[in-house]
């Protein structure tokens, strides 16, 4: 009955009463999705949370675009590339995100399942072709064809991320910070998940790693096709507090997974048995969020609380009519920050371009480090750079998940503008680049952690900020316009800056490639990126001042809703 379960597992399910129970509950929730439930309002909350669980799973595998360092050296040696050519391949991977505009346009016209299906098939083709080359099942493709397949792999994630973020932020409108932090946090963990699973199962074989990048996202997205979709907004003011509690559970699970991955990264030369046990426990952890929709199902179906919904419904109907009237009024004049913007209205806003450029300074420089981590580590004398890739990924997760919840709490309590958190991350990131430029013993460990944290904060905060300033109506396209900073930043800071300055310091080897050893190889690159972060810091401070009134209104709205829910319970 459950579409994402392989047929051969059904016999095992019949022998496990606990699994049978969970399966029957999921079937019931799925019927609600399809409109077959006798009382859809009874389990709509569980349906929403089940969709969020599948969104988490999709985000766990949609960070494959950040794993280029794990197999870039194999491509470089097989194709006899210079560092500039290799960096341009990484740029091609990130250029795929530029075509995310297509995903943004499609998100307003097609259902979530169609967006997911397109992205999963494109990733299967893009990473599958790279696997054929790295496994040497075919001769190395021409350089331009490799660029195309890398671009397809990069573009596939834009469809997955757009489907997940747009759907979930619309489903949880009053908790956009935690939604963004959790989902983006699991994207950050996905690099470590793929890296550690590959180390555990395939002994760091680049070809096997690419098989995982091609097949696993495709399989997981097929699950999302059945369960992830928009659910009508909740009608009870008390649901906001319940959502906060559930998000706390997701945060706790995510932190446990991150710590578990971090601990395994320091296990020296684990045996085959240890690696398999690690993999089994990790998969159990990733399945455990299913407990939230199951608990919600029982609570809503058999517990009290329907009286709160009946009390609040007339008031909410009135508020909805007031909202419609307000939207009609906005159509007669240019919208201000905090109101719904069309794409052209957003592009004509000064605040949009301040956000765009400051985002470029943060994520563009961070991508340059991630794309070049393999060569940075080798230049500083490290033969195995997988630990640095995992450190950047895991600490990027902590930056995302903490900043999402903390920024939301700071808005509710003190009306703190989200851009202020972005400014803090830019300043800390500049410190990280200075440490890496100094190339002291251990500086790469500290720098990887700092850059990971700040890159995560930047991604997690920008997502809800854009929706709060310019609205949700065209959010899919607005989000993907901002994501253009990923290919643009990769081209400017990785393809041009890092590639050219590295080759200036490198020497030509007998095989025709370029190599550089020593702290001087990337010193000037880090200094330039420090300057970019300082520029981003001042832009974020400016945006904080320009949006402080918006966040005061948001804070008052959250407080009034909380007090309304309290009075209704009394």
Secondary structure as UniProt FT lines:
FT   TURN            3..4
FT   HELIX           7..9
FT   HELIX           10..14
FT   HELIX           17..33
FT   TURN            34..35
FT   HELIX           40..61
FT   TURN            62..63
FT   HELIX           64..66
FT   HELIX           68..70
FT   HELIX           72..79
FT   HELIX           83..95
FT   HELIX           96..99
FT   HELIX           100..107
FT   TURN            108..109
FT   HELIX           112..134
FT   TURN            135..136
FT   HELIX           143..171
FT   HELIX           173..175
FT   HELIX           176..202
FT   TURN            203..204
FT   HELIX           206..227
FT   TURN            237..238
FT   HELIX           239..265
FT   TURN            268..269
FT   HELIX           272..287
FT   TURN            288..289
FT   HELIX           290..302
FT   HELIX           306..330
FT   TURN            331..332
FT   TURN            337..338
FT   HELIX           343..347
FT   HELIX           350..371
FT   HELIX           373..379
FT   TURN            380..381
FT   HELIX           386..414
FT   HELIX           418..438
FT   TURN            441..442
FT   HELIX           443..470
FT   TURN            473..474
FT   HELIX           475..482
FT   HELIX           484..489
FT   HELIX           490..498
FT   HELIX           499..505
FT   STRAND          507..508
FT   TURN            510..511
FT   STRAND          514..515
FT   HELIX           519..521
FT   HELIX           523..569
//
